[in-house]
């Protein structure tokens, strides 16, 4: 039920099912005896699960955790609500799931509330356990994010290196094509030079044979003339 506190801003206060907020640092760092001796159960509960305040339609609303002890039926209903909320929000059954973690964190805060109502010291100890678990998870999350960032940087570096290698491969392939073209041109020039050389050799050989035939024929004529002259003198 809502009760008007009589403030000019229309501030109202209500006790509702627990709001799942992190524990107070002052509360966590205090000793059990100091908290129990110096604070009322409501104050201890507010330190463990701080109230939520907001303003709506000109009224200041304050929502705080209920200090009503939980019965066995409340625990069974909490379990049913846990299963129903997991199914409703479609949380993953295994692996990393922020939704499932949030729901179980809220359930654990409710269990802390129920324990704190009956024994403040036990509730304070559970808060320390909860905060230690949250701190460990935060450290793992930071490590995971750092690992992801490191992996992304390495992937980008590898991608950049891959692009450089691909450009290098393209340059080498272009150079290879140019060298192959140059090789084909040189082979064509070699074939042409070889053909011209063979033709020139054949021509030189033919001219040499023609000259040889000419001189042999000339020698034979001179020999015949000489023999004719010698025969005439006899």
C-alpha positions as CSV (number, residue, x, y, z in Angstrom):
1,X,0.0,0.0,0.0
2,X,1.1,3.6,-0.7
3,X,1.4,6.0,2.2
4,X,1.7,9.8,1.7
5,X,4.7,11.1,3.6
6,X,3.2,14.6,3.6
7,X,6.1,16.2,1.7
8,X,5.4,19.1,-0.6
9,X,6.8,17.2,-3.6
10,X,4.3,14.4,-3.1
11,X,6.9,11.9,-1.8
12,X,5.5,8.5,-1.2
13,X,7.0,5.3,0.1
14,X,6.1,1.6,-0.4
15,X,7.4,-1.8,0.6
16,X,7.6,-4.0,-2.5
17,X,9.3,-7.2,-3.6
18,X,13.1,-6.8,-3.5
19,X,15.0,-4.5,-5.8
20,X,18.2,-6.1,-6.7
21,X,20.9,-3.4,-6.3
22,X,24.6,-3.9,-5.4
23,X,25.5,-3.7,-1.7
24,X,26.8,-0.5,-0.1
25,X,30.6,-0.2,0.1
26,X,30.3,1.2,3.7
27,X,28.2,-1.8,4.6
28,X,30.6,-4.3,3.1
29,X,33.6,-2.7,4.8
30,X,32.0,-2.5,8.2
31,X,32.3,-5.2,10.8
32,X,29.3,-7.4,11.5
33,X,28.9,-6.3,15.1
34,X,29.1,-2.6,14.2
35,X,26.3,-2.9,11.7
36,X,24.0,-5.0,13.8
37,X,24.5,-2.9,16.9
38,X,24.2,0.5,15.3
39,X,21.5,0.0,12.7
40,X,18.0,-1.3,12.7
41,X,17.0,-4.3,10.5
42,X,15.4,-1.9,8.0
43,X,18.6,0.1,7.8
44,X,20.7,-3.1,7.4
45,X,18.3,-4.2,4.6
46,X,18.6,-0.8,2.9
47,X,22.3,-1.0,3.0
48,X,22.3,-4.4,1.5
49,X,19.7,-3.6,-1.2
50,X,19.4,0.2,-1.4
51,X,16.0,1.7,-2.1
52,X,15.2,3.1,-5.5
53,X,13.9,6.7,-5.8
54,X,12.4,8.4,-8.9
55,X,10.1,11.3,-9.7
56,X,7.0,10.9,-11.7
57,X,4.1,13.4,-12.3
58,X,5.6,15.8,-9.8
59,X,5.7,13.1,-7.1
60,X,8.8,11.6,-5.5
61,X,8.5,7.9,-5.2
62,X,10.6,5.7,-3.1
63,X,10.7,1.9,-3.5
64,X,12.4,-0.2,-0.9
65,X,12.9,-3.9,-0.1
66,X,10.4,-5.6,2.0
67,X,11.5,-6.8,5.5
68,X,8.7,-9.4,5.7
69,X,10.2,-12.9,6.5
70,X,9.9,-15.4,3.7
71,X,7.9,-18.7,4.2
72,X,8.5,-22.0,2.5
73,X,5.7,-21.1,0.1
74,X,7.6,-17.9,-0.8
75,X,10.7,-19.9,-1.6
76,X,8.7,-22.3,-3.8
77,X,7.1,-19.3,-5.6
78,X,10.5,-17.8,-6.1
79,X,11.7,-20.9,-7.8
80,X,8.7,-20.9,-10.1
81,X,9.2,-17.3,-10.9
82,X,12.8,-18.0,-11.6
83,X,12.0,-20.7,-14.1
84,X,9.2,-18.7,-15.6
85,X,11.4,-15.6,-16.1
86,X,14.2,-17.7,-17.7
87,X,11.7,-19.1,-20.1
88,X,9.9,-15.8,-20.8
89,X,13.2,-13.9,-21.5
90,X,14.5,-16.9,-23.5
91,X,17.8,-17.1,-21.6
92,X,20.3,-19.7,-22.8
93,X,20.5,-22.9,-20.9
94,X,24.3,-23.0,-21.1
95,X,27.3,-20.9,-22.1
96,X,27.6,-17.2,-21.6
97,X,24.3,-15.5,-21.3
98,X,23.9,-12.0,-19.8
99,X,20.1,-12.5,-19.4
100,X,20.5,-15.7,-17.4
101,X,23.2,-14.1,-15.3
102,X,20.9,-11.1,-14.6
103,X,18.0,-13.3,-13.6
104,X,20.1,-15.5,-11.3
105,X,21.7,-12.4,-9.8
106,X,18.2,-11.1,-8.9
107,X,17.3,-14.4,-7.4
108,X,20.4,-14.5,-5.3
109,X,19.7,-11.0,-4.1
110,X,16.2,-12.2,-3.0
111,X,17.8,-15.1,-1.2
112,X,20.1,-12.6,0.6
113,X,17.0,-10.6,1.6
114,X,15.3,-13.6,3.0
115,X,18.4,-14.7,5.0
116,X,19.1,-11.1,6.2
117,X,15.5,-10.8,7.6
118,X,16.2,-13.8,9.9
119,X,19.9,-13.2,10.5
120,X,21.7,-10.0,9.6
121,X,25.2,-11.4,10.0
122,X,24.5,-14.3,7.7
123,X,23.0,-11.8,5.1
124,X,26.1,-9.6,5.4
125,X,28.4,-12.6,4.8
126,X,26.3,-13.5,1.7
127,X,26.7,-9.9,0.5
128,X,30.5,-10.3,0.7
129,X,30.3,-13.5,-1.2
130,X,28.0,-11.9,-3.8
131,X,30.3,-8.9,-4.2
132,X,33.4,-11.1,-4.5
133,X,31.7,-13.2,-7.2
134,X,30.7,-10.1,-9.1
135,X,34.2,-8.7,-8.8
136,X,35.7,-11.9,-10.1
137,X,33.2,-12.0,-13.0
138,X,34.0,-8.4,-13.8
139,X,37.7,-9.2,-13.8
140,X,37.0,-12.2,-16.2
141,X,34.9,-9.9,-18.3
142,X,37.6,-7.3,-18.5
143,X,40.1,-10.1,-19.4
144,X,37.7,-11.4,-22.0
145,X,37.2,-8.0,-23.6
146,X,41.0,-7.4,-23.5
147,X,41.5,-10.7,-25.2
148,X,38.9,-9.9,-27.8
149,X,40.5,-6.5,-28.5
150,X,43.9,-8.2,-28.7
151,X,42.6,-10.8,-31.1
152,X,40.9,-8.1,-33.2
153,X,44.2,-6.1,-33.4
154,X,46.1,-9.3,-34.4
155,X,43.4,-10.1,-37.0
156,X,43.7,-6.6,-38.4
157,X,47.4,-6.8,-38.4
158,X,47.2,-10.2,-40.1
159,X,44.7,-8.8,-42.6
160,X,47.0,-5.8,-43.3
161,X,50.0,-8.2,-43.7
162,X,47.9,-10.4,-46.0
163,X,47.0,-7.4,-48.1
164,X,50.7,-6.5,-48.4
165,X,51.5,-10.0,-49.4
166,X,48.7,-10.1,-51.9
167,X,50.0,-6.9,-53.4
168,X,53.5,-8.3,-53.4
169,X,52.2,-11.5,-55.2
170,X,50.4,-9.3,-57.8
171,X,53.6,-7.4,-58.4
172,X,55.6,-10.6,-58.7
173,X,53.0,-12.0,-61.1
174,X,53.2,-8.8,-63.2
175,X,57.0,-9.1,-63.2
176,X,56.7,-12.7,-64.1
177,X,54.5,-11.9,-67.1
178,X,56.9,-9.2,-68.2
179,X,59.8,-11.6,-68.0
180,X,57.9,-14.3,-69.9
181,X,57.0,-11.8,-72.6
182,X,60.7,-10.7,-72.8
183,X,61.7,-14.4,-72.9
184,X,59.3,-15.0,-75.8
185,X,60.6,-12.0,-77.6
186,X,64.2,-13.2,-77.1
187,X,63.3,-16.6,-78.3
188,X,61.7,-15.2,-81.4
189,X,64.8,-13.0,-82.0
190,X,67.0,-16.0,-81.5
191,X,65.0,-18.1,-84.0
192,X,65.1,-15.2,-86.5
193,X,68.8,-14.7,-86.0
194,X,69.4,-18.4,-86.4
195,X,67.3,-18.6,-89.6
196,X,69.2,-15.6,-91.1
197,X,72.5,-17.1,-90.1
198,X,71.6,-20.4,-91.7
199,X,70.4,-18.6,-94.9
200,X,73.6,-16.6,-95.0
201,X,75.7,-19.7,-94.5
202,X,73.8,-21.4,-97.3
203,X,74.3,-18.5,-99.6
204,X,78.0,-18.2,-98.7
205,X,78.4,-21.9,-99.3
206,X,76.6,-21.7,-102.6
207,X,78.7,-18.8,-103.8
208,X,81.8,-20.6,-102.7
209,X,80.8,-23.7,-104.6
210,X,80.0,-21.6,-107.7
211,X,83.4,-19.9,-107.5
212,X,85.1,-23.3,-107.0
213,X,83.3,-24.7,-110.1
214,X,84.2,-21.5,-112.0
215,X,87.9,-21.8,-111.1
216,X,87.9,-25.5,-111.8
217,X,86.3,-24.9,-115.2
218,X,88.8,-22.1,-115.9
219,X,91.7,-24.3,-114.9
220,X,90.5,-27.1,-117.1
221,X,90.2,-24.6,-120.0
222,X,93.7,-23.4,-119.5
223,X,95.0,-26.9,-119.2
224,X,93.3,-27.8,-122.5
225,X,94.7,-24.7,-124.2
226,X,98.2,-25.5,-122.9
227,X,98.0,-29.0,-124.1
228,X,96.8,-27.8,-127.5
229,X,99.7,-25.3,-127.8
230,X,102.2,-28.0,-126.8
231,X,100.7,-30.5,-129.3
232,X,100.9,-27.8,-132.1
233,X,104.6,-27.2,-131.5
234,X,105.4,-30.9,-131.9
